Structures are given as C-alpha cells and as structure tokens.
Amino acid sequence: GAVVSQHPSRVICKSGTSVKIECRSLDFQATTMFWYRQFPKQSLMLMATSNEGSKATYEQGVEKDKFLINHASLTLSTLTVTSAHPEDSSFYICSARVTGGIRAFFGQGTRLTVV
Amino acid sequence: AQSVTQPDIHITVSEGASLELRCNYSYGATPYLFWYVQSPGQGLQLLLKYFSGDTLVQGIKGFEAEFKRSQSSFNLRKPSVHWSDAAEYFCAASGGGADGLTFGKGTHLIIQP
C-alpha cells in the first residue's frame, strides 16, 4: 500500500529557532500534499496545500512567512516552522495524494514542542 | 462554508454492545467522506471511505458506515465493540480535486468493561 513517511516523529526546540519537518511518499508520486495541525484534544485543521513545483496555498489565518512549505519533488514536501514560539507547539501531520487519485495517505505526524 | 459536524464529543459504550457515531456534513455538492481513528499520540488510520455507489460502506476492524444524502449524514457503526476500539474517531470530507480534508471535531469513544 501507499506509505507516507514523516520525519522527525518528535522534536523539541528552543523558542526562536526554526524546525523543518519532512513528508515523503515512499512508493508513489504525489503532486499534492497537505499539511495539518492538531492542538491537544482538538481536531485536525488544514494549514496549507502544497503542489509540486508551485507555491503552496495557505488556509485563512495561517501565516505563510512563519510556516514555509516547499514541494520541490513529487515525493517530498517540507514544512519549516520559522522562529518557533511555545504557541506553535502542536502535532503536525502531512498527507499525500497519489497523482491523479482521490484518496490522500497520512504520515504518522510530528510532535513539536517549543520550549 | 464547508463543514463537518460530529455532535457527540464523548460516547461511552459497554464492551460487546453496538456503536453508532454520528457525522453530518455541509457541502455544496456531495463530498468524498471518510472516517479515521486516532489512538493517543498516534497518527490517523483510515477506517473507511465513500466516494460514490453503494451507500453502505464496509471498512476495516468490523466498521461500516452509511451515506444518507437526504440527511447529509455518514454515520459510523459497529455491531459489537471491543476494548481496543477505545480511541478518538474523526469524520472528514473533501470536495475532491485539490481540496484537503475538513475534519469534524472528533468523538472520544470510551469502552466500559
């Protein structure tokens, strides 16, 4: 089956530093990848849609300069949380849609803690 | 605006009893519909999905869901729950194309011995 690998699974960083999260589709090509954020005991909220070779589309209220998304290849999208603050602590999950397909497959998520 | 509503924040069911988790959606057209399960600190596991066709959808772990267009609902059911079913359940919808998923707020399922 289609596998999406997300790395790292957990990261702790100091306030003011930047953190990069990778999302890879291991056995399929994904023109479109999605990034979600989940605060404790809450639902998942779509942050942005990442399309290979073009700029990401951000949902309303998501700061594009803070959450930098790069989708340089058909198998890799990255989310960089810049100048992280404690309020950015959250569970970040990516999903990747098979090119031409309907269903998207989820990574295992990244637990970010900013101290 | 597109939305997915899960009216029940918590549900407690006895082991062996039947289960129904409610989900309603509000979309311009019939969306693609999904149910996911999430254990604490874990990622999402897809239980089942509805794209078109037969309105009764079978999923993994003995779950099924029924799409009812007239009620804009996609309720999840299981005839007999097991203690291992305790988790957070999310209903989600997508308009397709380049759309991401819109998630409901989730239902926390508690299984009583």
Interface residues (C-beta under 8 A of the other chain):
Chain A: Q6 T32 F34 Y36 Q42 S43 L44 M45 L46 T49 N51 T57 I93 S95 I102 R103 A104 F106 G107 Q108 G109 R111
Chain B: Y32 Y36 G41 Q42 G43 L44 L46 K49 F51 F90 G96 A98 D99 G100 L101 T102 F103 G104 K105 G106
